[in-house]
Each structure stands twice: as C-alpha cells, then as structure tokens.
Amino acid sequence: MEFWDILTMIGGLCLFLFGMSVMGDALERRAGSSLRTLLSRLTSNRMLGFLTGLAVTAVIQSSSATTVMVVGFVNSGLLTLRQAIGVIMGANVGTTVTAWILSLGGIEGDTFLLQMLKPTNFTPILALVGIILYMFMKDSKKKDTGMIFLGFAVLMFGMDTMSGAVKGLKDEIWFQALFLLFKNPILGVVAGAVLTAIIQSSSASVGILQALSATGQVSYAATIPIIMGQNIGTCITAILSSFGTNKNAKRAAFVHLLFNIIGTTICLILFVLADWLFSPAILGESATYLGISICHTAFNIICTAILLPSGSLLEKLVCKLVPDAKEAETVVELDERLLATPPIALERCRSLTAEMAQDVAVTLKKGIASLSSLNDELAAQIRKGEDQADHYEDILGTYLVKLSALQISTDDSAEAAMLLKAIGDLERISDHSVNLLEAAEELKQKDLRFSDAAQKELDVLMAAVSEVLDLSIAAFLHNDWRLAQKVEPLEDVIDDLKDQMRARHILRLQQGSCSIEIGFVWTDLLTSLARTSDHCSNIAAGLIDLHGHHLNTHQTIRSARTGSTEFQTLYQDYSRQFRLS
C-alpha cells in the first residue's frame, strides 16, 4: 500500500464521517415534528418504547444520538427510567439500518437495474437533486431534504473511496496478521469497542469494517467479535452525556452500557461454543458488505430478544449500581443535552412555558383575592409565585436564545420567537400580581376603604380581567388560535372600563366622596389590571401570528379591530356582560 493510497483512505474516511454527520443532522431537522409526535405517544409499555427507539434511530441514523436524547429526556422528566429502557433497546436495532444502506455498495451484476442500485451510479443523481434543493429553494424543509441527499452522496462517495484505497492492504503481511489476531474473540471485541468509542458512532465503525472487507482479508471469525465490541463502544457517548445529570439520567446511560455488555457476553459465549463444537466453515470465509449487515442485525435482534423481557430486572440492577442520593437533588428544568435535538428541546420549552402560564394565572388571581382577604400566608404565596415566574423567564429566555441560534426549521423558529414573547408577557403579569398585593397592603396599613360605588366598579373590572386571563391562558395551553381571537374584544372592553372608572373617580373627588390618598391606590390598581389585560392580548396575538405564519403582533391586533364582524359582535357581548352600573 503506497503513501498516496493512505492519503486517499484518510480522505475517504473524512468524507464518509462528514457525510454521515450532515445526513443525520438534516434527517433530524426534517423529522422534527415526527420526533415530537413519537415522544408524545410514549407510554410505560415496553414494546411501544422499543418500537419508538427503533423508529427514531432509523430516521436519524444514530443510536448514540437517540441514547443521548433519552438521557436528556430522563434528566428533564420527559421519560421515566422504565420507558427509557425500551427506547434504548429499540435504538440498538434501529442503528442496523445504516449498515443495510451501506451494503448497497457491494452489489454486483451487469444488468441496468442492478447497476442503478449501486450507490456509485445513483448518488450523482441524488447529489444533483440535493444541490438544486439546497441552493435554489427557500423553504427550509426542502433545503433539509437537499442536505439529506447531499450528505448521503458524500457518505457513499467516501465509502467508495475508502474501499478502493484499502484494496492494496490485501497484500500487506501486517494487515493479514492483524485480522488473524482479531480471530481471538476477546481481542476482536476490544478492537471494536475502542474504534467505536473513538469515533462515537457504531454506524460509522460498521461502515469502516465494510470498507475494509473489500480487501478480502476480513473473515467472519474476526468480523463477528468486532461487531459485538462496537455495541459496547457506542455507549461512551451516552456515558459522557450523563455527567452532571440526575440519578435517573445516569441510570439510563448505564442501562445502555449494561444492556450491551450483557448481550455481548451472552452472544460471545454462544459464538465461542459454536466455533468450538461445530467449527462452521463460514467463519473462515471473507466477509462481504451484505454479510456484515446480516451479522450486525442478527446480533442486535438476538440481544434484544433475550433482554427485552428482562427490562424490569435491568431496572432493578441499575438502581442498585446507581443508588439514590443521600441528599435531595436539584430539579433540572431544562437540559442543554436536548439542544442536540432542537424539535424536542422546543417541545420541552413549550411544556415548561405552559407550566409558567398556569402558575402565573394562579398568582394573578391570588393578587386579586388579596384586595378583599389579605393575610400573611397569601402575601407570601404571591411573592413566591412572582419569584418563580422570574426564574422561569430567566431559564427559558436563555435556553430559547441558544435554541434559536441553531439550524432549525422556519416553523420551529417562529414558535421559539412566540415563546420568547410569551414568557416576557407572563413575567410582567406576575409583576402586576405583586402590584395588586402592594395596593392591598397599603389599603390595610393606612386603613383605607373604597366607597361602595367604587368597590362595585372594581369588582366588575377584576371579573373582566380574570376572564381575559383565563381565555388567553387556555388558548395558549391548547394552542387554540380561534379561542385566542376572543381575547382582543374583551381587552378593548377592559380599556373602556378603565377610562370610565377614571372619569367616575374624578367625579367622586369633585363631590368629596373620595379622598386624594385613596385615589393614588385606585389609579395604581386600574393601571395594573389594564396592563395585565394588555399582556394577555399580546399572548393571544402571538398565537394568532404563529397560526398565520407571521410575527407582527401589532398588525394582528389592528386587523382584528378593523376587519372582523366577529370582533364587533364579541365586543358588544362583552360590553353587556361587564357593564358598570
């Protein structure tokens, strides 16, 4: 093997790994909504989890990525450890799809159909289609499809380049001796594990093994132990990703390692016994692309068939190996590991924002309640709720900015922008809860009371604000843009109520039935309640914008007021419902 062959082999390997990475990332982005759908349907059913892991890994072409995803899900509370075990087992089978795709490179035959099945013949067409989609299409989904085609073309070109470059190794004595050495099953397992741990992809290491099989010096006796070792080596990614996570996330990573070690041990024993008792002739034959794919798939299916029914035992074992912490762990609300899968990270942000919205709604209503029944416990709850809202805004805002900087689809980018706006409005609503509390505290401290007429007016306004809050939060939680359209008419009614109440207050001042001192509190209350409704309007408009695929909230509000008969009808209905006596 000449020096130039070595350079060619290195170049082919680089192209192969780069193509696999590009294709996997593009597949992940393209299948973003599907990944979220699969995740939402997960239950504690072990078989369903297995099928989910298989499907996700077959789509994104990486069991390592799936397992890292699972570690992040468990760390964030999206999955239980029991659910994770099934997904991890499914990922091991799903990763075999890559080897079957790569095995197309070993097709032989002279007919047109067989020739067109060879990647070297059809990948130029895919590359052409891919570059057209990527360079000339504006739609992000079409661009991602183009990147999938381009990534696959680069991957297969790198594979073909590697295969051609290593053919010279068949005459090298050291190479022949190396693979004779790997006929020792233990050494083969170690070699497969080390190689895969270095490149952190069992799919890539299987591809390299397939390329080396072009030399004709790679026997099945050496291939099978190497494949077994590759499954152990791929666990390194999940183990590394578990550093700094909670105990259940660590357990999920160790389940992956245990599953592969136990499966490899069982299959290795069976392999050694079969070789010793029967000495199958096929073990001495040269491995082919197709043969390696079959061995890879068979090994993973056998391991899963043996261990899938024992998932509960694996769970108990890993719980003993990773015991509960002596002190309570801090709950990790957002895990940066999920950023490796932007659609799932976005879904986690949305679910956490939904929690924030529910908490803020409760806090605001407690703020309203404090005006009539103030006590120390209620005041502490309101301030705690406001602190929690600040925390939500801090972690979600930081996370969403990082997420928006990644390569995500146009729809996901729009949703991330909507969530960023929503958390700002929710945080301001929680601030107004404290403003209401402070007004209540001032009234109590100074022994001030509103007149009966003023109190009745305030009750009407508070009822209207509670209604607009419920509407906007419900619309957000259910992603219901039609329900969101009912918010703006009520917000306009609340603005009218505020103006009427200010005018009536001035009249009471002139008549001497209201003091200037209580007037300051009255003005603060009107401002806080009206601004709360403004923020509810912003949240609803953001949902409508997202549905309409634009992000111009002010234009949405103006259009609703001027161009909709439904708006006028709702406005009249709300005006009658919330009317000052």
C-alpha positions as CSV (number, residue, x, y, z in Angstrom):
1,M,0.0,0.0,0.0
2,E,1.5,3.3,-1.2
3,F,1.7,6.6,0.6
4,W,-0.9,8.1,-1.8
5,D,-3.3,5.2,-1.0
6,I,-3.1,6.1,2.7
7,L,-3.9,9.7,1.9
8,T,-6.8,8.6,-0.2
9,M,-8.1,6.3,2.5
10,I,-7.9,9.2,5.1
11,G,-9.8,11.5,2.7
12,G,-12.4,8.8,2.1
13,L,-12.8,8.3,5.8
14,C,-13.2,12.0,6.4
15,L,-15.8,12.3,3.7
16,F,-17.7,9.3,5.0
17,L,-17.8,10.6,8.6
18,F,-18.7,14.1,7.4
19,G,-21.5,12.8,5.1
20,M,-22.9,10.7,7.9
21,S,-23.0,13.7,10.2
22,V,-24.6,16.0,7.6
23,M,-27.2,13.5,6.6
24,G,-28.0,12.7,10.3
25,D,-28.4,16.3,11.3
26,A,-30.6,17.1,8.2
27,L,-32.8,14.0,8.9
28,E,-33.2,15.1,12.5
29,R,-34.4,18.6,11.4
30,R,-36.6,17.2,8.7
31,A,-38.3,14.8,11.0
32,G,-38.6,17.2,13.9
33,S,-42.4,17.2,14.2
34,S,-42.5,13.4,13.8
35,L,-40.0,13.0,16.7
36,R,-42.3,15.1,18.9
37,T,-45.3,13.0,17.9
38,L,-43.4,9.8,18.7
39,L,-42.3,11.1,22.0
40,S,-45.8,12.3,23.0
41,R,-47.2,8.8,22.4
42,L,-44.7,7.0,24.6
43,T,-46.2,5.1,27.5
44,S,-44.8,2.7,30.0
45,N,-45.5,-0.1,27.5
46,R,-42.1,-1.6,26.9
47,M,-42.8,-2.8,23.4
48,L,-44.1,0.6,22.3
49,G,-40.9,2.2,23.7
50,F,-38.8,-0.4,21.8
51,L,-40.6,0.5,18.5
52,T,-40.2,4.2,19.2
53,G,-36.5,3.8,19.8
54,L,-36.2,1.7,16.6
55,A,-38.2,4.2,14.5
56,V,-36.3,7.3,15.8
57,T,-32.9,5.7,15.3
58,A,-33.8,4.5,11.8
59,V,-34.8,8.1,11.0
60,I,-31.8,10.0,12.4
61,Q,-29.3,7.1,11.6
62,S,-27.6,7.2,15.0
63,S,-28.2,5.1,18.1
64,S,-25.7,7.3,20.0
65,A,-27.8,10.4,19.3
66,T,-31.0,8.6,20.3
67,T,-29.5,7.4,23.6
68,V,-28.1,10.9,24.4
69,M,-31.6,12.2,23.6
70,V,-33.1,9.6,26.0
71,V,-30.6,10.6,28.8
72,G,-31.7,14.2,28.3
73,F,-35.4,13.2,28.4
74,V,-35.0,11.3,31.6
75,N,-33.0,14.2,33.1
76,S,-35.8,16.6,32.2
77,G,-38.5,14.4,33.5
78,L,-40.0,13.7,30.0
79,L,-39.3,10.0,30.3
80,T,-39.2,7.6,33.2
81,L,-36.4,5.1,33.5
82,R,-38.7,2.3,32.6
83,Q,-39.8,4.0,29.4
84,A,-36.2,4.8,28.6
85,I,-35.1,1.1,28.8
86,G,-37.4,0.1,25.9
87,V,-36.3,3.1,23.8
88,I,-32.6,2.2,24.3
89,M,-33.2,-1.4,23.2
90,G,-35.1,-0.2,20.1
91,A,-32.2,2.1,19.3
92,N,-29.8,-0.8,19.1
93,V,-31.9,-2.5,16.4
94,G,-32.7,0.8,14.6
95,T,-29.0,1.6,14.1
96,T,-28.6,-1.5,11.8
97,V,-30.5,0.3,9.1
98,T,-27.3,2.2,8.2
99,A,-25.3,-1.0,7.6
100,W,-28.0,-2.2,5.2
101,I,-27.9,1.1,3.2
102,L,-24.1,0.9,3.1
103,S,-24.3,-2.7,1.9
104,L,-25.7,-1.4,-1.4
105,G,-22.1,-0.7,-2.3
106,G,-21.4,-4.4,-2.6
107,I,-24.0,-5.1,-5.2
108,E,-22.6,-6.9,-8.3
109,G,-24.2,-7.6,-11.7
110,D,-24.2,-6.2,-15.2
111,T,-27.9,-5.6,-15.7
112,F,-29.1,-2.0,-15.8
113,L,-31.3,-2.4,-12.7
114,L,-28.5,-3.8,-10.6
115,Q,-26.1,-1.2,-11.9
116,M,-28.6,1.6,-10.9
117,L,-28.9,0.1,-7.4
118,K,-25.1,0.6,-6.9
119,P,-24.6,3.9,-4.9
120,T,-21.7,5.0,-7.2
121,N,-24.3,5.1,-10.0
122,F,-27.3,6.7,-8.4
123,T,-25.7,9.0,-5.8
124,P,-24.6,11.5,-8.5
125,I,-28.3,11.9,-9.3
126,L,-29.2,12.4,-5.6
127,A,-26.3,14.9,-5.3
128,L,-27.7,16.9,-8.3
129,V,-31.2,16.9,-6.9
130,G,-29.8,17.8,-3.4
131,I,-27.7,20.7,-4.6
132,I,-30.7,22.1,-6.5
133,L,-33.0,21.9,-3.5
134,Y,-30.4,23.3,-1.2
135,M,-29.2,26.2,-3.3
136,F,-32.4,27.3,-5.1
137,M,-35.3,26.5,-2.7
138,K,-36.3,29.0,0.0
139,D,-38.4,26.6,2.1
140,S,-36.3,25.2,5.0
141,K,-37.8,21.7,4.7
142,K,-36.8,21.4,1.0
143,K,-33.4,22.7,1.9
144,D,-33.1,20.0,4.6
145,T,-34.2,17.4,2.1
146,G,-31.4,18.6,-0.2
147,M,-28.9,18.3,2.6
148,I,-30.1,14.7,3.2
149,F,-29.4,13.8,-0.4
150,L,-26.0,15.7,-0.4
151,G,-25.0,14.0,2.9
152,F,-25.9,10.6,1.6
153,A,-24.0,11.2,-1.7
154,V,-20.9,12.4,0.2
155,L,-21.1,9.4,2.6
156,M,-21.3,6.9,-0.2
157,F,-18.6,8.6,-2.2
158,G,-16.4,8.5,0.9
159,M,-17.3,4.8,1.4
160,D,-16.3,4.0,-2.2
161,T,-13.1,6.0,-1.9
162,M,-12.2,4.1,1.3
163,S,-13.0,0.7,-0.3
164,G,-10.8,1.5,-3.3
165,A,-7.9,2.8,-1.3
166,V,-7.7,-0.2,1.1
167,K,-7.8,-2.9,-1.5
168,G,-4.0,-2.6,-1.6
169,L,-3.9,-3.9,2.0
170,K,-4.8,-7.4,0.9
171,D,-1.1,-7.9,0.0
172,E,0.2,-6.5,3.2
173,I,1.5,-9.1,5.7
174,W,0.9,-6.9,8.7
175,F,-2.7,-6.4,7.7
176,Q,-3.3,-10.1,7.3
177,A,-1.7,-10.8,10.6
178,L,-3.8,-8.1,12.3
179,F,-7.1,-9.7,11.2
180,L,-5.7,-13.1,12.1
181,L,-5.1,-11.7,15.5
182,F,-8.7,-10.4,15.7
183,K,-9.9,-14.0,15.3
184,N,-9.2,-14.1,19.0
185,P,-12.8,-13.2,20.1
186,I,-11.7,-11.1,23.1
187,L,-9.3,-9.0,21.1
188,G,-11.9,-8.6,18.4
189,V,-14.4,-7.3,21.0
190,V,-11.8,-4.9,22.4
191,A,-10.8,-3.6,19.0
192,G,-14.5,-3.0,18.0
193,A,-15.2,-1.2,21.3
194,V,-12.1,1.0,21.1
195,L,-12.6,2.1,17.5
196,T,-16.3,2.9,18.1
197,A,-15.5,4.8,21.3
198,I,-13.0,6.9,19.5
199,I,-15.4,7.9,16.6
200,Q,-18.5,7.7,18.8
201,S,-20.7,6.0,16.2
202,S,-21.3,2.3,15.8
203,S,-22.9,3.0,12.3
204,A,-19.6,4.7,11.2
205,S,-17.4,1.9,12.6
206,V,-19.6,-0.8,10.8
207,G,-19.2,1.2,7.6
208,I,-15.4,1.2,8.1
209,L,-15.5,-2.5,8.7
210,Q,-17.5,-2.9,5.5
211,A,-14.9,-0.9,3.6
212,L,-12.1,-3.0,5.0
213,S,-13.9,-6.1,3.8
214,A,-13.1,-5.1,0.3
215,T,-9.6,-6.4,0.9
216,G,-10.9,-9.9,1.2
217,Q,-8.8,-10.4,4.3
218,V,-11.6,-9.8,6.8
219,S,-13.1,-13.1,7.8
220,Y,-16.4,-13.7,9.6
221,A,-14.4,-15.1,12.6
222,A,-12.9,-11.7,13.1
223,T,-16.0,-9.7,12.0
224,I,-18.5,-11.0,14.5
225,P,-16.5,-10.2,17.7
226,I,-15.6,-6.8,16.3
227,I,-19.4,-6.1,15.7
228,M,-20.1,-7.2,19.3
229,G,-17.4,-4.8,20.6
230,Q,-18.8,-1.9,18.5
231,N,-22.1,-2.1,20.5
232,I,-20.1,-1.6,23.7
233,G,-18.0,1.2,22.3
234,T,-21.1,3.2,21.2
235,C,-22.1,3.5,24.9
236,I,-19.3,6.0,25.5
237,T,-21.4,8.9,24.1
238,A,-24.3,8.3,26.5
239,I,-22.0,7.8,29.4
240,L,-20.3,11.2,28.7
241,S,-23.6,12.9,28.2
242,S,-24.8,11.7,31.7
243,F,-22.1,13.7,33.6
244,G,-23.8,16.3,35.6
245,T,-27.3,14.8,35.3
246,N,-29.7,13.5,38.0
247,K,-29.6,9.9,39.2
248,N,-32.2,8.6,36.8
249,A,-30.4,10.1,33.8
250,K,-27.2,8.3,34.9
251,R,-29.2,5.1,35.3
252,A,-30.5,5.4,31.7
253,A,-26.9,5.8,30.4
254,F,-25.8,2.8,32.5
255,V,-28.8,0.7,31.2
256,H,-27.4,1.2,27.7
257,L,-24.0,0.0,28.8
258,L,-25.3,-2.9,30.8
259,F,-27.6,-4.0,28.0
260,N,-24.7,-4.1,25.5
261,I,-22.2,-5.7,27.9
262,I,-24.7,-8.4,29.0
263,G,-25.8,-9.0,25.4
264,T,-22.3,-9.2,24.1
265,T,-21.2,-11.6,26.9
266,I,-24.1,-13.9,26.1
267,C,-23.6,-13.8,22.4
268,L,-19.8,-14.1,22.7
269,I,-20.2,-17.3,24.8
270,L,-22.6,-18.7,22.2
271,F,-20.2,-17.8,19.4
272,V,-17.2,-19.4,21.1
273,L,-19.2,-22.6,21.9
274,A,-20.4,-22.8,18.3
275,D,-16.9,-22.4,17.0
276,W,-15.5,-25.0,19.4
277,L,-18.2,-27.6,18.9
278,F,-19.0,-27.2,15.2
279,S,-16.2,-25.1,13.6
280,P,-18.5,-23.7,10.9
281,A,-16.8,-23.3,7.6
282,I,-18.4,-19.9,7.0
283,L,-16.2,-18.4,9.8
284,G,-13.1,-18.8,7.7
285,E,-14.7,-17.1,4.7
286,S,-14.2,-13.5,3.7
287,A,-16.9,-11.1,5.0
288,T,-18.9,-9.1,2.5
289,Y,-20.9,-5.9,2.8
290,L,-24.1,-7.9,2.9
291,G,-22.7,-10.5,5.3
292,I,-21.6,-7.8,7.8
293,S,-25.1,-6.2,7.6
294,I,-26.7,-9.5,8.4
295,C,-24.3,-10.2,11.3
296,H,-24.9,-6.7,12.7
297,T,-28.7,-7.0,12.5
298,A,-28.8,-10.6,13.8
299,F,-26.6,-9.8,16.8
300,N,-28.7,-6.8,17.9
301,I,-32.0,-8.7,17.4
302,I,-30.7,-11.6,19.4
303,C,-29.6,-9.3,22.3
304,T,-32.9,-7.5,22.3
305,A,-35.0,-10.8,22.2
306,I,-33.0,-12.1,25.2
307,L,-33.1,-8.9,27.3
308,L,-36.3,-7.1,26.3
309,P,-38.5,-9.3,28.6
310,S,-36.0,-8.7,31.4
311,G,-36.3,-4.9,31.3
312,S,-37.6,-4.8,34.9
313,L,-34.6,-6.8,36.1
314,L,-32.2,-4.4,34.3
315,E,-34.0,-1.5,36.0
316,K,-33.5,-3.1,39.5
317,L,-29.9,-3.8,38.7
318,V,-29.0,-0.3,37.6
319,C,-30.9,1.2,40.6
320,K,-28.5,-0.8,42.8
321,L,-25.5,0.3,40.8
322,V,-26.5,3.9,40.9
323,P,-28.2,4.3,44.3
324,D,-30.4,7.2,45.4
325,A,-28.5,10.3,46.5
326,K,-28.4,10.9,50.3
327,E,-29.5,14.5,49.8
328,A,-32.3,15.8,47.6
329,E,-31.2,16.6,44.1
330,T,-31.9,19.9,42.5
331,V,-34.5,19.5,39.8
332,V,-33.0,20.3,36.4
333,E,-35.8,22.0,34.4
334,L,-34.1,22.5,31.1
335,D,-31.3,20.2,29.9
336,E,-28.8,21.5,27.3
337,R,-28.4,17.9,26.0
338,L,-31.8,18.3,24.4
339,L,-30.4,21.1,22.2
340,A,-28.9,18.2,20.2
341,T,-32.5,17.5,19.1
342,P,-34.0,21.0,18.6
343,P,-37.6,19.9,18.0
344,I,-37.6,18.0,21.3
345,A,-35.9,20.9,23.0
346,L,-38.6,23.3,21.7
347,E,-41.3,20.9,22.9
348,R,-39.7,21.0,26.4
349,C,-39.7,24.8,26.3
350,R,-43.3,24.9,25.3
351,S,-44.3,22.5,28.1
352,L,-42.3,24.5,30.7
353,T,-43.9,27.7,29.4
354,A,-47.3,26.1,29.8
355,E,-46.4,25.4,33.5
356,M,-45.3,29.0,33.9
357,A,-48.6,30.2,32.4
358,Q,-50.6,28.2,34.8
359,D,-48.6,29.3,37.8
360,V,-48.8,33.0,36.7
361,A,-52.6,32.7,36.3
362,V,-52.9,31.3,39.8
363,T,-50.6,34.1,41.2
364,L,-52.6,36.9,39.5
365,K,-55.9,35.6,40.9
366,K,-54.3,35.5,44.4
367,G,-53.3,39.1,43.8
368,I,-56.9,40.0,43.0
369,A,-58.1,38.0,46.1
370,S,-55.7,39.9,48.3
371,L,-57.7,43.1,47.8
372,S,-60.6,41.5,49.7
373,S,-58.9,38.9,52.0
374,L,-55.3,39.8,52.7
375,N,-53.2,37.7,55.1
376,D,-49.5,36.9,55.6
377,E,-49.8,33.4,54.0
378,L,-51.4,34.7,50.9
379,A,-48.9,37.5,50.6
380,A,-46.0,35.0,50.9
381,Q,-47.6,32.8,48.2
382,I,-47.9,35.8,45.7
383,R,-44.3,36.8,46.2
384,K,-43.1,33.3,45.8
385,G,-45.1,32.9,42.6
386,E,-43.5,36.1,41.3
387,D,-40.0,34.8,42.1
388,Q,-40.8,31.5,40.4
389,A,-42.0,33.4,37.3
390,D,-38.7,35.4,37.2
391,H,-36.9,32.0,37.4
392,Y,-38.9,30.6,34.5
393,E,-38.2,33.7,32.4
394,D,-34.5,33.5,33.1
395,I,-34.0,29.8,32.2
396,L,-36.5,29.8,29.3
397,G,-35.2,33.0,27.8
398,T,-31.5,31.9,27.9
399,Y,-32.4,28.4,26.5
400,L,-34.6,29.7,23.7
401,V,-31.9,32.2,22.6
402,K,-29.5,29.2,22.3
403,L,-32.1,27.2,20.5
404,S,-32.9,29.9,18.0
405,A,-29.2,30.1,17.1
406,L,-29.2,26.5,15.9
407,Q,-30.2,25.3,12.5
408,I,-34.0,24.8,13.0
409,S,-36.9,24.9,10.6
410,T,-38.8,28.1,9.9
411,D,-41.9,26.8,11.8
412,D,-39.8,26.0,14.8
413,S,-38.0,29.3,14.7
414,A,-41.4,31.1,14.6
415,E,-42.6,29.1,17.6
416,A,-39.4,29.9,19.5
417,A,-39.9,33.6,18.9
418,M,-43.5,33.3,20.0
419,L,-42.5,31.6,23.2
420,L,-39.8,34.3,23.9
421,K,-42.5,36.9,23.7
422,A,-45.0,34.9,25.8
423,I,-42.6,34.4,28.7
424,G,-41.9,38.1,28.8
425,D,-45.7,38.9,29.0
426,L,-46.2,36.2,31.6
427,E,-43.5,37.5,33.8
428,R,-45.0,41.0,33.6
429,I,-48.4,39.6,34.6
430,S,-46.7,38.1,37.7
431,D,-45.2,41.5,38.5
432,H,-48.7,43.0,38.4
433,S,-49.8,40.4,40.9
434,V,-47.3,41.8,43.3
435,N,-48.5,45.4,42.4
436,L,-52.0,44.3,43.4
437,L,-50.7,42.8,46.7
438,E,-48.8,46.0,47.5
439,A,-52.0,48.1,46.9
440,A,-53.9,45.7,49.2
441,E,-51.1,46.1,51.8
442,E,-51.3,49.9,51.5
443,L,-55.0,49.9,52.0
444,K,-54.7,47.7,55.1
445,Q,-51.8,49.7,56.6
446,K,-53.5,53.0,56.2
447,D,-57.0,51.7,57.0
448,L,-58.4,52.9,53.7
449,R,-61.6,51.7,52.1
450,F,-63.2,52.3,48.7
451,S,-66.7,53.6,48.6
452,D,-69.5,51.1,47.8
453,A,-69.8,52.5,44.2
454,A,-66.0,52.3,43.7
455,Q,-65.9,48.8,45.0
456,K,-68.7,47.6,42.7
457,E,-66.8,49.1,39.7
458,L,-63.6,47.4,40.8
459,D,-65.4,44.1,41.1
460,V,-66.6,44.4,37.5
461,L,-63.1,45.2,36.3
462,M,-61.5,42.4,38.2
463,A,-64.0,39.9,36.8
464,A,-63.3,41.1,33.3
465,V,-59.5,40.7,33.9
466,S,-60.0,37.2,35.3
467,E,-62.0,36.3,32.2
468,V,-59.4,37.7,29.8
469,L,-56.6,35.9,31.7
470,D,-58.5,32.6,31.6
471,L,-59.1,33.0,27.9
472,S,-55.5,33.8,27.0
473,I,-54.0,31.0,29.2
474,A,-56.5,28.4,27.9
475,A,-55.7,29.4,24.3
476,F,-52.0,29.1,24.9
477,L,-52.2,25.8,26.7
478,H,-54.3,24.2,23.9
479,N,-52.6,26.1,21.1
480,D,-56.1,27.3,20.1
481,W,-55.9,30.4,17.8
482,R,-59.7,30.6,17.4
483,L,-60.1,30.9,21.2
484,A,-57.3,33.5,21.1
485,Q,-59.4,35.6,18.8
486,K,-61.9,36.2,21.7
487,V,-59.2,37.9,23.8
488,E,-58.8,41.2,21.9
489,P,-62.5,42.2,22.0
490,L,-62.5,41.7,25.8
491,E,-59.3,43.6,26.2
492,D,-60.9,46.6,24.4
493,V,-63.8,46.4,26.8
494,I,-61.4,46.4,29.8
495,D,-59.7,49.6,28.3
496,D,-63.2,51.2,28.1
497,L,-63.9,50.2,31.7
498,K,-60.6,51.7,32.9
499,D,-61.4,55.0,31.2
500,Q,-65.0,55.1,32.6
501,M,-63.7,54.3,36.1
502,R,-61.1,57.0,35.9
503,A,-63.7,59.5,34.9
504,R,-66.1,58.4,37.7
505,H,-63.2,58.6,40.2
506,I,-62.6,62.3,39.2
507,L,-66.3,63.0,39.7
508,R,-66.2,61.4,43.2
509,L,-63.2,63.5,44.0
510,Q,-65.1,66.7,43.0
511,Q,-68.1,65.6,45.0
512,G,-65.9,64.9,48.1
513,S,-66.9,61.3,48.4
514,C,-63.4,60.0,47.7
515,S,-60.1,61.2,49.2
516,I,-56.9,62.0,47.2
517,E,-54.9,59.5,49.2
518,I,-57.1,56.5,48.2
519,G,-57.1,57.9,44.7
520,F,-53.4,57.1,44.3
521,V,-54.1,53.5,45.2
522,W,-57.2,53.5,42.8
523,T,-55.0,54.7,39.9
524,D,-52.3,52.1,40.6
525,L,-55.0,49.3,40.6
526,L,-56.5,50.4,37.3
527,T,-53.1,50.6,35.7
528,S,-52.0,47.1,36.9
529,L,-55.3,45.5,35.9
530,A,-55.4,47.2,32.5
531,R,-51.8,46.3,31.7
532,T,-52.4,42.7,32.7
533,S,-55.1,42.6,30.0
534,D,-52.6,44.1,27.6
535,H,-50.2,41.3,28.2
536,C,-53.0,38.7,27.8
537,S,-53.7,40.4,24.4
538,N,-50.1,40.0,23.4
539,I,-50.1,36.3,24.3
540,A,-53.2,35.7,22.2
541,A,-51.9,37.8,19.3
542,G,-48.7,35.7,19.3
543,L,-50.7,32.5,18.9
544,I,-52.7,34.1,16.0
545,D,-49.5,35.3,14.4
546,L,-48.0,31.8,14.7
547,H,-51.0,30.3,13.0
548,G,-50.9,32.9,10.2
549,H,-47.1,32.4,9.7
550,H,-46.2,36.0,10.5
551,L,-44.8,37.7,13.6
552,N,-46.4,41.2,13.5
553,T,-48.4,41.4,16.7
554,H,-49.5,45.0,16.4
555,Q,-50.7,44.4,12.9
556,T,-52.7,41.4,14.1
557,I,-54.4,43.5,16.8
558,R,-55.2,46.3,14.4
559,S,-56.6,43.9,11.8
560,A,-58.8,42.2,14.4
561,R,-60.3,45.5,15.5
562,T,-61.0,46.9,12.0
563,G,-61.6,44.0,9.7
564,S,-63.8,41.5,11.6
565,T,-67.5,41.4,12.2
566,E,-66.9,38.7,14.7
567,F,-64.8,41.1,16.7
568,Q,-67.6,43.7,16.8
569,T,-70.1,41.0,17.9
570,L,-67.9,39.8,20.7
571,Y,-67.1,43.3,21.8
572,Q,-70.8,44.1,22.1
573,D,-71.4,40.8,24.1
574,Y,-68.6,41.6,26.5
575,S,-69.7,45.2,26.9
576,R,-73.1,43.9,28.1
577,Q,-71.5,41.3,30.3
578,F,-69.1,43.7,32.0
579,R,-71.1,46.9,32.4
580,L,-70.7,49.4,35.2
581,S,-74.0,50.1,37.0
